[in-house]
Amino acid sequence: MICYNRLAREWLREQGECLDATEAQEEAKLPERNVSDRERALIAKARQFMPGGSLGNLFGGVVISEGYRGRVKDVSGNEYVDFLLGSGPMLIGHAHPEVVDAVREQIERGTTFFADNENAIRLAEETVEAVPCADKVRFCSTGSEATLYAMRTARAFRKRDKILKFEGGFHGMNDYALMSMAPAHPQDFPHPTPDSPGIPKSVQSEMLIAPFNDIETTSAIIDRYHNELAGVIVEPFQRLLPPKPGFLEGLRQITEMYEIPLIFDEVVTGFRFSYGGAQEYYGVTPDLCTLGKAIAGGFPLTALVGRDELMDHFDPVASESESFLPQIGTLSGNPVAAAAGLATLRVLRREGTYERLFEVGRQLKDTLQRLLDEAEIPAQVIGEAPLFDVFFTEGEISDYRSTLQADRALASRFTALLLDRGVLRGSTKFYISTAHDAADIEHTVQAFASAIDALKG
Ligand SMILES: Cc1ncc(COP(=O)(O)O)c(C=O)c1O
């Protein structure tokens, strides 16, 4: 079926990348989307040659063949308004002509050099101009790699080992990140629960876990452990949870007081909530920040950025020899990915881009809430305009534990009903694109109305 095991189910549900469509369709005996013989054969081949029959991201049995602007098509020819957006990178839409041209131009002149290249240098410059905390930039290829280096940099700087992260916070797949990301049985704070087998026990003892949006408990943990703490890592907008007023400010204040580096993981929010990311949007500047997804317009490039004092650890000249941090990656700063990133940022900088993105998101978010209210289904649409979702509960949602009260079966059914009506997303999260147009909005609103009708029935 779609989610093959409990862990994958739990993680991916929280990450928002698990399509529960087929499972829910079977349970609800809904009509299935039209699946061609070709797509069926590909799904069978995937099951034969790939564990779980998938790339590991989506266990949905939907094979996508192409994407243009705000829509994608599957191999069977079904078209969907796309709110998955490749899990976020396609902020300006699929196959944007300016990205395609920039990539084509670079590909014809070579695809990777390992050596410094002009596109990467220019992307570093533009990133420093955009992101408040960025004095310098180091490129990596994945978000998991960027957060790993962020935590290592904090350790090198502080000469201490422990990192505090938040329960339910997602920082990729490295060993340190996979602590209390989606614990089935959360422990007392600050004790971590590993999210995967295969992580050395020693890693567990170097991580502290705090509740998102609870500055009192978090401050108490930092007060107690400040002498052992190397850094604090947080998604400023945790999955779908906006920070409560004062939470990020409080975190900034206490980390500054103890001179503990504060890391914002902006792999999702960077260039999305505003051109300067969530740190600009919420007005709190960290010491280090990770960027991914939108920065490379659909190519494998991410970045660790931060203040000179911390980033100097990567500089063999500026750093004392024993605190020098080696960072080598075959594809780091890849010129094709950097070309896509430069083109994407150029589009995002155009006047009115963010106003339009927020207007489309607000319209869909508000309409979804209104339709649910009219149907008298207890539900809340939570998040910010460019990234939101519905939680089927009336209780307050402000941290990981409170998200567990929501009716997940109903959410899965909603996702399945939408898929059947030509709207694609993960089992959580609606990612909005600047390419979503009036026709996409109209189609989606109709799908919302019809799916909510079916949910009631
Ligand atoms: C906040 C956050 N950090 C890190 C990552 C990991 O990025 P990647 O999938 O490129 O390793 C993700 C991925 O979705 C993410 O959402």
The ligand as an ORCA input file, in Angstrom:
! r2SCAN-3c Opt
* xyz 0 1
  C      12.922     22.311      7.238
  C      13.661     21.272      6.439
  N      14.955     21.073      6.697
  C      15.680     20.177      6.009
  C      15.105     19.409      5.028
  C      15.919     18.379      4.306
  O      16.162     18.784      3.011
  P      16.560     17.675      1.900
  O      15.321     16.905      1.609
  O      17.052     18.498      0.746
  O      17.647     16.852      2.519
  C      13.741     19.586      4.711
  C      13.109     18.785      3.664
  O      11.933     18.849      3.403
  C      12.997     20.534      5.449
  O      11.693     20.692      5.237
*
